[in-house]
């Protein structure tokens, strides 16, 4: 099921995900900057949550999320942990601000 929305909240969430994605471009080559990794994870978590909530068409029209495998291989390293935490928070907070319950466990 795909929902179409003129909801300003969804529009703003998509804009934020786009901004975070653009600002964290090249994060895979920047292990020295955990904030870039966190931001990229957060954006990807937001996009995943929005897709799960039925806003896939809108999310895909704004930005394509990264292949998760690129960062998952780094999950045991400090920058990979930052990405994972950002991704979890992006999912959780997207569900919270949209008034939905996150899936269990947060993925």
Wavefront OBJ file of the C-alpha trace (Angstrom):
o trace
v 0.000 0.000 0.000
v 1.416 3.347 -1.018
v -0.019 6.548 0.363
v 0.190 9.889 -1.359
v 0.428 12.818 0.969
v 0.298 16.546 0.848
v 1.084 16.429 4.565
v 3.595 19.168 5.426
v 5.124 16.931 8.117
v 5.934 14.201 5.587
v 7.263 16.819 3.181
v 9.549 18.222 5.900
v 10.779 14.770 6.907
v 11.655 14.044 3.287
v 13.456 17.375 3.001
v 15.454 16.600 6.142
v 16.402 13.157 4.831
v 17.525 14.732 1.544
v 19.588 17.386 3.358
v 21.274 14.815 5.600
v 22.026 12.590 2.623
v 23.559 15.429 0.620
v 25.604 16.681 3.582
v 26.976 13.198 4.281
v 28.000 12.428 0.710
v 31.266 10.487 0.699
v 30.813 9.219 4.261
v 32.231 5.779 3.378
v 35.626 7.397 2.794
v 35.511 9.429 6.022
v 36.067 7.057 8.905
v 37.479 10.030 10.824
v 34.054 11.730 10.952
v 31.533 9.689 12.920
v 28.968 12.509 12.627
v 28.796 11.984 8.860
v 28.159 8.305 9.434
v 25.491 9.048 12.062
v 23.765 11.543 9.763
v 23.773 9.119 6.841
v 22.395 6.354 9.029
v 19.723 8.699 10.359
v 18.656 9.677 6.832
v 18.510 6.049 5.732
v 16.529 5.135 8.846
v 14.065 7.930 8.121
v 13.642 6.817 4.517
v 13.135 3.203 5.566
v 10.502 4.192 8.120
v 8.679 6.423 5.637
v 8.653 3.617 3.091
v 7.289 1.198 5.700
v 4.590 3.734 6.586
v 3.414 3.806 2.977
v 5.280 6.840 1.675
v 7.633 4.880 -0.574
v 6.765 6.740 -3.753
v 7.380 10.100 -2.107
v 10.617 8.900 -0.490
v 11.945 7.413 -3.729
v 11.092 10.602 -5.613
v 13.217 12.666 -3.221
v 16.290 10.487 -2.716
v 17.359 6.882 -2.964
v 18.565 5.370 0.276
v 21.928 3.646 0.345
v 22.406 -0.055 0.072
v 22.557 -1.033 3.732
v 25.320 -3.580 3.134
v 27.899 -0.823 2.537
v 27.727 0.373 6.143
v 26.673 -2.859 7.857
v 30.108 -4.371 7.182
v 31.563 -1.596 9.348
v 29.145 -2.037 12.282
v 31.851 -3.232 14.702
v 33.960 -0.087 14.186
v 33.322 3.304 15.858
v 32.037 4.974 12.671
v 29.878 1.962 11.874
v 28.404 2.100 15.367
v 27.603 5.777 14.773
v 25.824 4.807 11.531
v 23.826 2.062 13.281
v 22.811 4.392 16.095
v 21.784 7.070 13.597
v 19.780 4.552 11.602
v 17.966 3.292 14.693
v 17.201 6.843 15.821
v 16.020 7.842 12.339
v 13.532 4.974 12.323
v 12.377 5.522 15.903
v 11.979 9.285 15.680
v 10.227 9.149 12.303
v 7.655 6.818 13.790
v 7.327 9.052 16.855
v 6.794 12.332 14.998
v 4.280 10.726 12.646
v 2.325 9.340 15.599
v 2.938 5.692 14.734
v 4.375 2.845 16.761
v 7.739 1.600 15.546
v 8.087 -2.047 14.598
v 9.594 -4.359 17.169
v 12.539 -4.643 17.088
v 13.602 -1.401 15.410
v 15.364 -2.334 12.186
l 1 2 3 4 5 6 7 8 9 10 11 12 13 14 15 16 17 18 19 20 21 22 23 24 25 26 27 28 29 30 31 32 33 34 35 36 37 38 39 40 41 42 43 44 45 46 47 48 49 50 51 52 53 54 55 56 57 58 59 60 61 62 63 64 65 66 67 68 69 70 71 72 73 74 75 76 77 78 79 80 81 82 83 84 85 86 87 88 89 90 91 92 93 94 95 96 97 98 99 100 101 102 103 104 105 106 107
